[in-house]
């Protein structure tokens, strides 16, 4: 039995403080979920479960919140997951497991993230010191192996001898491809007047060279900006797929793998290798890939380490030209991959790294 994606929809990706800044998680996610169901020809009462990735919200099971706001019936309990950046792909792999086990027939899986509306987090102390705000939670129990993400990326660039110029060039190409691309019909639901990703721009070498340095070779030009966004895929069983006579994409499989927590950029290579082995595919079978660009250096290392053909990677631009709504980013890549394969056929790969030294990869085929 094979799980199929029969619809995929996302919002535009908007940098924090932009057009989506007033939207709560439910007002951002619910319209996209409804649009995915409409695209699939699935009624709300047919949905068995919603799996939603969210990394920086306030907890409280946002999957349930978005499900109710979208008008799904009360029996849809909603399952929220947090594997940071990898969660948006993990939601799809969990959906696949549910439908292939027979536990569900229709699962809506995706991610929603609002950097603009994220709650402030406070760290408390045993000695009674006043609580202290923080942005990055601990991802390992060892502070010396839990670096800031930009610091880890810079260390990685030094280890693999990937220069700032190479990183800037990757970022420039990402923006060029995004500006040249036209979203597929049904890919982006217009919200707040946003019907395409607004961040993409002409990024010249001189402009990249003047970008603010974040850490070493890592700059504001070659790392993705924090953003708001939502994305959902409708995953159904073989039985529902045949009943509907749907056109769709087979969700062949995937894998999540861990790596050294202080070198997270290497984790996608292991995840891609495991996903290929799980599905019986080879890297030469991949005709299109959506590789996360949280940092240009991470994307470069992933492409080189996995042996991907760069001409097939992020053909419509990547996160450097869109932004990074953490928990939604993996599903956004899957939505883009779905529409590309629906238009062009072939076999596609989506891969993403996450803090703490983990990564997820999945493979779709038309």
C-alpha positions, 0 to 999 in steps of 0.5 A: 500500500502506498500513500499519495499526496493528492493536493498541496498548498501553501501561503507566500513566505513573508519576512517577519514584521511584514504582511502576515504580522497580524495573523495568529497561527490559526488565521494563518494556517486555517485558510491554507488547510481549507484550500488544500482540502478544496484542491483535493476534493476532500470534505472536512468530514472525511479527514481523520487527522491533522498533523502540524509542525510548529517550532516557536509557538506557545504550545497548546496543540496548534494542530487542534487550533488550526483544525477547528479554525478551518471548520474540521469536525470535532473528531479531528483531534490534531497532532502537533509536533516539534522537530524544529526545521525538520518538522514540516517533512516529519509531519508528512512521514507520520501521515504516510505511516498512519495511512499505510498502517490503516489507522487513517485514510485521509491525513492533512499534514503540514506546518505553520509558523509565525515569527511575527507573533511568537511568544516571548520565552523566559528562562528561569533559574534555581537561585531565584534570579529574575527570568531571562528572555531567550531565542534559542532553546538548548538542543543538547545537554552540553553547552560546549556542543550546542552552538548558535546556528550562525556560529555552527554554520561559520565553523562548518564553512571553515571545515569544508573550505567553503568561502564567503564568495561561494556562499554569496554566489549561491544566495545570488543564484537563489534570488535570480531563480526565484525572480524568474520563476512563476508559482504553479497554479494552486501552489500559493493561496493568496492571503493579505494580498500576498500571492507570491514570495515577496522577499526575492530581489536582485542581489548583486555581488557588490550588495552581497559584499556589503551585507551585515556580517553575522558571524565570520563568513555568515552574513545577512545575504547568505542566511535565510531571514526569519519569516511567517508562512503555512503549508499543507499536503493532503495525504491519502490511502491507496483506497481513497486515491483510487476512489477519487480517481485522483491525480497525485504523487506517490510518497515513496518514503523518507528518513530522519537521521541524527549527526554530531549536534555541533555540526548540523549541516552534515545531517542531511547527507545521512538522511538523504542516503537513508531515504534512498536506501529505504525507497530503493532509489538512487541519486541519479534517479532524482530529477528535482530537489528542494534543499533547505537553504537556512544557510547557503553553506549548508545547502552547498554542503548538502548538494555536494555531499549527496552528489546531487546535480546542482541543475536540479536543485531549487530550480525556483529559488530556495529559502534564501530568496523566501525566508525561513518559517521554521516549522513550516519550511519542510512542508513548503519545500514539499509543496513546491516539489509536489507541483513541480512533479505534477507539471514535469513528472519524475522523482523528487527529493526534499531535504532539510537540516535542523538544530541539534544535528538532525535532518529529514529527507523524503522522496516523491515520485509522479 
